[in-house]
Amino acid sequence: MVAHLNAPSTQRHWAPVIRAFEKALGKDRVVRRKEELLVYECDGLASYRQRPPVVVLPKTTEQVAAAIKICNQFDVPFVPRGAGTGLSGGALPVEDAVLIVTATMNKILTVDYDNQRVVVQPGVINNWVTQAVSGAGFYYAPDPSSQSVCSVGGNVAENSGGVHCLKYGVTTNHVLGVKLVLPEGEIVEIGGAVGEQPGYDLIGLLVGSEGTLGIVTEITLRILKAPESINVLLADFTSVEAAGAAVSDVISAGIVPAGMEMMDNFSLNAVEDVVKTECYPRDAEAILLIEIDGLPSEVATCRDRITTLCKKNGARQVTVAAAPAERLRLWKGRKAAFAAMGKLSPDYYVQDGVIPRTQLPYVLQEIAALGEQHGYRVANVFHAGDGNLHPLILFNNRIPGQLEAVEELGGDILKLCVQVGGSISGEHGIGADKRCYMPDMFSATDLETMQWVRTSWNPKGLANPTKIFPTPRTCGEAARATLPPKLTEGDRF
């Protein structure tokens, strides 16, 4: 069972809008048949769907600008979309709004090794960047678990992180400049070829703005030189709390691993069933994957200190992978963890909260208690090093009422994160899913100030409306209002 938003409004006369799009972009770049529009009903938050009235597929910055100007001309809202892998409903279509999809803008435009930067279009897949520069000994650090399918434009919109965000930072730390089409169709360039530009940090404002301030059409990224030495440690524990305590001790010791990931027993067994890494101990209550990189002597020293700290906190065994193939095998399981949940449950609802690392043992205990209280299993797989939790609540969407129940449980987990001094999002964004929890983290004055900033960029409110900020009907209420009508032959434009 999937909750649907209202069907596209029949009050707006779409024919002149579609003709304008076809004239500006070409008929092959305008999707209008209802059966083809079904592909764009949702993003990675697949529990909620809204069929867009029309989708446009621009190929250039100028075509994006033309599409946005048409939206302004007809006062039509628009929703930007990349690969559609987001998990918070940021690219969920809005009733009576055009979907502007940048997936076909997928070229790597320039590579500059001397200055360690590349320029890409927003539809370039995250992992393509590293593949393009790895032959010269470089890589692109932000690596979400969906990096083989998610686009750089979407990463910019959500400020995505990944395994290596602990040491190297999230997307905003690797974006030097962008070419942006503003919500009224003006093309501007922000930032540049070097970091630390004088003036306001507009890149910091844009990255993570979820398409509410415009559509990015070119991105200048920082690439890094590959480290000389890399080790990945696998430590297994008899309790999740002990693994959490080990994380705190490692960071407290002044060690900053490239990545530090945790998986509980639910997660690691699902991964072994699907990926068959044959390296995760199935009887462990939790495992830590810890990557350290740098000079060989630095890696050796950190490896020994981390091993000692893990064993001090009750690790049964700590194994080390140094060869590239062995490291890849360890990370392959972690990267497949979300997909592997299908072995445990027909559906899962994933949340994305952040907590101080020192609160890990307590919060993990509380999440387990909340799961028992609500009657749902919660699998934990997350970026432990920076306290970015991804609890996966297992449920069956075909059973009436379960979606609403797990949403409530997810909300309780987010509120717990805020109570211990954390945040309601680390990298998945707010989108449509978490907007109703914004008041739990921000005061009314904070939210009003944010809206002023948004309005200064987006004066008509056409760019990705209803996202991020709470409205009187959010968090599933509007989503469950009505079901869409059945598709008929007369529905075609």
Stockholm file with secondary structure:
# STOCKHOLM 1.0

chainA/1-493         MVAHLNAPSTQRHWAPVIRAFEKALGKDRVVRRKEELLVYECDGLASYRQRPPVVVLPKTTEQVAAAIKICNQFDVPFVPRGAGTGLSGGALPVEDAVLIVTATMNKILTVDYDNQRVVVQPGVINNWVTQAVSGAGFYYAPDPSSQSVCSVGGNVAENSGGVHCLKYGVTTNHVLGVKLVLPEGEIVEIGGAVGEQPGYDLIGLLVGSEGTLGIVTEITLRILKAPESINVLLADFTSVEAAGAAVSDVISAGIVPAGMEMMDNFSLNAVEDVVKTECYPRDAEAILLIEIDGLPSEVATCRDRITTLCKKNGARQVTVAAAPAERLRLWKGRKAAFAAMGKLSPDYYVQDGVIPRTQLPYVLQEIAALGEQHGYRVANVFHAGDGNLHPLILFNNRIPGQLEAVEELGGDILKLCVQVGGSISGEHGIGADKRCYMPDMFSATDLETMQWVRTSWNPKGLANPTKIFPTPRTCGEAARATLPPKLTEGDRF
#=GR chainA/1-493 SS CCEECCCCCSSSCCHHHHHHHHHHHCGGGEECCHHHHGGGSCSSCTTEECCCSCEECCCSHHHHHHHHHHHHHTTCCEEEESSSCCSSSTTCCCTTCEEEECTTCCCEEEEETTTTEEEECTTSBHHHHHHHHGGGTEECCCCCTTTTTCBHHHHHHHTCCCTTHHHHCCGGGGEEEEEEECTTSCEEEEECSSSSCSSCCHHHHHTTSTTSSCEEEEEEEECEECCSEEEEEEEEESCHHHHHHHHHHHHHTTCCCSEEEEEEHHHHHHHHHHTCCSCSCTTCSEEEEEEEEESHHHHHHHHHHHHHHHHHTTCSEEEEECSHHHHHHHHHHHHTHHHHGGGTCSEEEECCEECCGGGHHHHHHHHHHHHHHHTCCEEEEEBGGGTEECEEEEECTTSTTHHHHHHHHHHHHHHHHHHTTCBSCSSSCCTTTSGGGHHHHSCHHHHHHHHHHHHHHCTTCCBSTTSSSCCSSCTTTTTTSCCCCCCCGGGCC
#=GC SS_cons         CCEECCCCCSSSCCHHHHHHHHHHHCGGGEECCHHHHGGGSCSSCTTEECCCSCEECCCSHHHHHHHHHHHHHTTCCEEEESSSCCSSSTTCCCTTCEEEECTTCCCEEEEETTTTEEEECTTSBHHHHHHHHGGGTEECCCCCTTTTTCBHHHHHHHTCCCTTHHHHCCGGGGEEEEEEECTTSCEEEEECSSSSCSSCCHHHHHTTSTTSSCEEEEEEEECEECCSEEEEEEEEESCHHHHHHHHHHHHHTTCCCSEEEEEEHHHHHHHHHHTCCSCSCTTCSEEEEEEEEESHHHHHHHHHHHHHHHHHTTCSEEEEECSHHHHHHHHHHHHTHHHHGGGTCSEEEECCEECCGGGHHHHHHHHHHHHHHHTCCEEEEEBGGGTEECEEEEECTTSTTHHHHHHHHHHHHHHHHHHTTCBSCSSSCCTTTSGGGHHHHSCHHHHHHHHHHHHHHCTTCCBSTTSSSCCSSCTTTTTTSCCCCCCCGGGCC
//
